[in-house]
């Protein structure tokens, strides 16, 4: 099933995963979601980081509305909750994910991109949440993930008005961290994935899983948990070796921004 909807290859320690339904602008159906689940678990077993991109002219134009319209209310609830669990495999998994975005990053496509840890957009990419104009509401985690990236006020604007954001606006609104020239998103995403893959495993796991949870806590609770995470990661053999390399001046120095 996953081969029908996604391409998968390894480039060293990096899993390259392509949404491969270009004739539908990579619109996501429930079957597509199950394919994403399968490939996400495969990437965790094979790789140290993953790059997610779209084949064709768009990253993902959102939900397959032809399928959604046929569901009963409870089927819709079950479908939405499954999307949540599958996208959690990405956001709260064990390896960093970087998405390379081009063309339409709309609705469910934006929800999928928001589940990745780093987002790179080409200059021609555009972002929208047209669910309000379709008479529906986000169901793939956008109320939580997208709202926390851009703020509730800005997400409200997109959903009430149908506003479409450019890549530059997406960067200003914190939807993406990098904007690159056309055709450059996948290469930049691979570069970032390689950097993340070079980190200590436990450090990456803490960044992916502890940092977002700490944001949900009170300040005092967050600081308390931070102390435990910090202490725990520092005692791993990999951390001890990296700290020793730094103290012995064997570690690479930080580069100043160009």
N, C-alpha and C positions, 0 to 999 in steps of 0.2 A: 504493500500500500504506500509506503513512504517513497518508493522509487517513482510512483506515478505523480506525486505532487512536489517532490523535493529532489535536488541533486545533493550528493554528499561526496566529499573527497578530503583527504588529509594532505596538508602541506607541512611536513615536519610534525611539530606538536600542535598545529592549529587545524581544527575542523572547519572546512568551508562548506556552508549550507546555503543552498539557493532555493528560494521559492520559485516553483517551476510550473506555473499555470498562466503563462503570459497571455493566452487568448482570452482569459477572464480578468486580466490585469491583476493576477495573483489574489483574487478575492478568496476569502477564507470561508470554507464550509466546515461542518462538524467532522467530516472525513479528513479534511485537510488538517484540522486540529489534532486528530489522532496520529497523523503522520508526523506532525511536529513533535508530539510526545515521544514517539519511537526514536526519532533522530536526536532529540535532546538527550535521552538516556545513552544512546550510542556515543555521542560526542563526549559525555562525561567519562565513559569507559576508555575512549581512544585518545583523548587530547587534553592539553593543558589550558586551552582557550578556544573560543569559537567565533567565527565571523558569519553573520547572517545577512544575506543580500537577496535581491529579487532579479530574476531573469526577465528580459523584455524591457518595455518602456517605463515600467513602474515598480516600485518596491512592493506596495500592496494597496489596492483601492478599497479595502475594507471587507465588510461582511457580504457573503453571498445571499443577497436579499431574496432570491427565488426560493431558497431553502427555508429561510427564516419565516417567510409569510405563511408557510404550511404548518407551523407548530401550534399546538395548544399552549395555554399559559404555563402549565406545569412542565411540559416539554421544553419550553423556553427557559424556565428556571434551571432545569437539569443541564441543559446545554450551556447556559451561562456559567454555572458552577464548574462544569468540566473545563471550559476555557480558563477559568481562574486557576484550577489545579495544574493545567498544562503549562500556562505561562509562568506559574510559580516554579516549575522545573528549571526554567531559565533564570528567573530573577533570584531565586533562593536555592540554586544548585550548588555545585562545588567548583565550577570553573567560570572565569570571566567571559562574557559575551559582548561582542561589539557589532553593532548593526551599521551597514552601509546603505544609505538611503538615497534614492533618486526618484524622480517623477512623483507620482501620487503616494503620499503617506497619509492615508485617510481612514477615519473611523476605526474599524478593527485593526487595520494596518498600523495606525498610530498606537493603539493599545499593545500590539505585539512589539513594536519598536520600544515602547516605554518599559517593557519588561527586561530589555537588555541593559547592560551596565554603562556602556559608552555608545554614543550615537554620532555618526559622521554623515553629514548631508552634502550632496552636490548642490551647486548654486541654483540649479533649476528645480530642486525638490520643492514640494509644497505640502502644506499640512492643513487638515480640516476635520471637523467633527460634524457632519451633516445630519446626524441622527434626528435632530429636532425638526428639520425640514422633511424628513421621511416619516414622521409621526411615530418614531421609536426613541429608544434611549440606549446609551452605551451599555454593553453587557460583558465585555471582555476584560474588565478590571480598570477601565479608564477613570471611573469616579475616584479611585484611589491613586493609581500610578500616575496618570496624566495630571490630575489636580495637584498632586504633590510636586510635580516638576514645575508647572507653570503658575500655580495658584488657582484657587477656586474661582476667583473673580475673572481671571482670563479664560478659564475653561468655560465659564458661564457665557462669556461674550461669544466664543466660538459656537456654542451650542444654540444660543438664542438667535444669533444673527446669520449663521452660515458663513462667517468670515473665513477667508482662506489666507494662511500665512505663507510668506516666502521663506526660503532657507535662512536669510539674514534675520528676519523677524523671529524665526524659530530659535535661532541662537540667542537672541536678546531675551526671549521668553524662557530660556533654559530647557527647551525641548531637545536641543542638540548641543554638543560641546565643541564640534568642529564643523566648519564649512569649507569645502574644497572645490576646485574647478570641476566642470562637467567631465565625467569619466574617471574621476580620481577617488571616489569614495571607497571602493573596494581595496585599492592599494593602501590607502591611509588606514582603513580599518585593520588590515592585515599587519601593518606596522605597529599599531597600538596593541593588537592582540599578542604579537610577539613580545612586546615589552611586558605586558601583564603576565604572560606565560613564564617569563624569566624570574618572577617573584617567588618567594617562599610559598609553598602550598598553603600553610596554615595562615599566613598573612592575607593571602587572597580570600581564603574562606572567611576570615574575620571581617574583611572589608565588605564582602558580598552579603554576609548573613547577620553580622552584629551591628554594623553601622546603620542600616535602615531601621532596625528594631530599636536602637538607642534613640533615634529621632522620635519614636512614638512614646518615649518615657518622659517623666518629669526630669528636670535638670539634675536633681540630686540622685535619682535612680540611675539616670544615664551615666553620670560620673562614677557611680559605684560599679556598674557593670563594666565600664571602660577599664577600670583598674584590674579587674579579673582577666579580661581579654588581653590586655597589655602584658600582664605577668605571664599568662599561659602561653602566648605566642613566643615570648622571649626565651622560653625554656626548651624549645624544640631544637634538635641537633642541627637542623639547617640554619636556624637563627643564630645559634652559637657560633657556627662556622662563619657566617656572613659578618657578624659583629667582630669576630676575631680578625677577619680580613680587613675590615675597615680600620680597626685599631693599629694593625700592622701595615697600613697604607697600601694594601694589595687590592682594594676595591676601587672601581671606577669612580672618578669624581663627577659631580653634577655639572652639566653644561649650562652656561648662561644662555638666556633666550637670545635668539638672533636679533 
